[in-house]
Amino acid sequence: MREKPVRFDALDSWRGIAALLVALFHFQAAGYFYAVPFVRNGNLAVPFFFVLSGFVITHAYRASLDGPQEGLRFMIRRFGRLYPLHIVTLGILILLETAKLYLSSHGYHGSEAPFAGTNDVPSLVANMFLLQAIIPFPELTWNAPSWSISTEFYTYLIFVAVVLGFGTYRQWGAVIMFAASGLLLFWLDDIQTTLNLASGLGLVQCVFGFFTGNLTYDLYLRLRDKPYLTGTAPELVATTIMVLLFWFKPRYVAADIIAFGVAILLFSFERGQISRLLRVRPLLLLGTLSYSIYLVHFIVFTILFAAVRIAQGRLGVDLIRFDGLHDRLDFGPAGLMDLVALAYIGVVLMFATITYRFVEEPGRRFFNRVSSGLTTGRGASPSII
């Protein structure tokens, strides 16, 4: 029997906060924000997304995946959740690259030639088919954060294969995937692999994170009625875990993922005062916009960076400086650069609201209708996906 649909509001708010951390992580500017460990380690939010995705997807879909047709319906729904916004943001970057091509013919040159380097044609084709982190590339390409969308889509296929292939023993299938991918990831972390997120490491992280979330959900079902786990004290423990992870960023990503699983479990009961705070309307809205924030922010930063480069060329003044690792905006005191960072976040939120309303939600509803048209059978509750 299928579990009663529930919306995990506090976890959704955490998703929104994590999306903002990723947006700030990519904003290279010489302000005070730039040096704060929470921001410098903001890329840890992506493994958190993987674990949360495994938790929520297991809750929403696992019980209804009882045959190939339901598996197809699931994949259509997930495609509709991920692809419309991905292809629109990719299209915007193609337009920007075309504009770069035009400007280069009129004497304006960026850090890379048009349709070259990380924005070349082979990687463009891979991005169109969500293969940018499946087919190995030397570095992240086009809309860089979308590497995780690539790995997540194909992890969904693995999830369907495990659920359908193992049948009534599906939980054992999840344990096998958790153990195999976890051991592989620990080993890759230990040897400090040269694999990057676009050449295989990202897929391993995603699979391990997803099945960690899967098993975390099973623990939730077993423990949700335990009073000693359902108050403010466990949520304080979970918050402490999150703070320590983002502040210190342990070397082993696999360990981070397991710790995120513990934090998600403790917040999933949503009966403490911290959960109450996380259910305030602004944070819930942030959670709703999290996917749009995640895919749109890199475009906003790319446009801002390009505009500053053009201004730098015209004014003959250094507005972008290399800090030894990255080019970063540096055209004023640190406090001013922090104001620029806040303005950037404001613009990201504005465009995320637009893309959510006009791209993300219409696309999701369209593919949900396509999925529902295949059968009159069961489907996931739209309130939790």
Protein Blocks (a to p, Z undefined) as FASTA:
>chain_A
ZZdddddfklmmmmmmmmmmmmmmmmccfbfklmpmklmmmmmmmmmmmmmmmmmmmmmm
mmmmgbfklmmmmmmmmmmmmmmmmmmmmmmmmmmmmmmmmmmmnopacfbdehiajlcf
klmmmmmnopmmmbccfbdehjlklmmmmmmmmmmmmmmmmmmmnmmmmmmmmmmmmmmm
mmmmmmmmmnopabdfknommmmmmmmmmmmmmmmmmmmmmmmmpmklmcfklmmmmmmm
mmmmmmnopablmlmmmmmmmmmmmmmnopafklmmmmpmklmmmmmmmmmmmmmmmmmm
mmmmmmmmmmmmmnopafbdcehjaccddfbdfklmmmmmmmmmmmmmmmmmmmmmmmmm
mmmmmmmmmmmmmpccdcddfklZZ
